[in-house]
Amino acid sequence: MSAESPRGSVRSRGRIYRCPVCGAELAVLVAGAGRLSPRCCNVDMVPTDRRLAFYVCMVCGAEVALLRRAGGRLSLRCCNEDMVPQAA
């Protein structure tokens, strides 16, 4: 099975899909080996150019995903340590 399909990567952690009809969005948090084919309003959802940014705690392994960056200074901390960016 190819890692790429016409609709995006099969293993697409962090990918955001949008419904072209109603605007609903979903995000892939844990990618599996199968081919994700999300549908909404009886049509295929479309992958967007946006992706979630993931951060991990190097002490306990907790993971968070940044949904939207605002103008403020973001400081993600866990176990009294800075969380580090992780590849999606």
C-alpha positions in Angstrom: 0.0 0.0 0.0 1.4 3.4 -0.9 1.9 6.0 1.7 0.2 8.6 -0.5 -3.3 8.7 -1.9 -5.1 11.3 -4.0 -6.8 12.6 -0.8 -3.6 12.8 1.3 -1.3 10.6 3.4 -2.6 7.3 4.7 -0.5 7.9 7.9 -1.6 11.5 8.5 -1.2 12.3 12.2 -2.2 15.9 12.6 -4.0 16.2 9.3 -7.2 18.3 9.4 -10.2 17.5 7.1 -13.0 19.9 6.3 -16.5 19.2 5.0 -17.1 21.3 1.8 -20.8 21.5 2.5 -21.2 22.5 6.2 -17.6 23.4 7.2 -17.3 20.7 9.9 -13.6 19.9 10.7 -11.9 16.8 12.2 -8.3 16.1 13.1 -6.4 12.9 13.0 -4.9 12.3 16.4 -3.5 8.8 16.0 -3.0 7.5 12.5 -3.5 3.8 11.7 -2.4 1.6 8.9 -5.8 1.8 7.1 -7.0 4.4 4.6 -9.1 7.1 6.4 -12.1 8.2 4.3 -14.1 10.7 6.4 -17.5 11.7 5.1 -19.9 14.4 6.2 -23.1 15.7 4.6 -22.9 12.6 2.4 -19.7 13.8 0.6 -16.0 13.1 1.1 -14.3 15.5 3.5 -11.3 17.4 2.0 -7.8 17.5 3.6 -6.8 21.1 4.4 -3.3 22.6 4.3 -3.4 23.1 8.1 -1.9 20.5 10.4 -2.0 20.2 14.2 1.3 20.7 16.1 2.0 18.0 18.7 4.0 18.5 21.9 5.3 15.7 24.2 6.4 15.7 27.8 9.8 14.0 28.0 9.1 12.9 31.6 5.7 11.2 31.5 5.0 10.9 27.8 1.9 13.1 27.8 1.0 14.5 24.4 -1.0 17.6 23.5 -2.1 19.0 20.1 -2.1 22.7 19.5 -5.5 23.6 17.8 -4.9 27.3 17.2 -2.0 29.6 17.9 -3.1 33.1 19.1 -1.0 36.2 19.6 0.0 35.4 23.1 3.2 33.6 24.3 2.6 29.9 24.4 4.3 27.9 27.2 3.4 24.3 27.4 4.7 22.6 30.6 4.1 19.2 32.1 5.9 17.5 35.1 7.5 21.0 35.7 9.4 20.8 32.4 8.8 22.4 29.0 7.1 20.2 26.5 8.9 19.6 23.2 7.6 19.8 19.7 7.0 16.4 18.1 6.8 15.6 14.4 3.3 14.9 13.2 
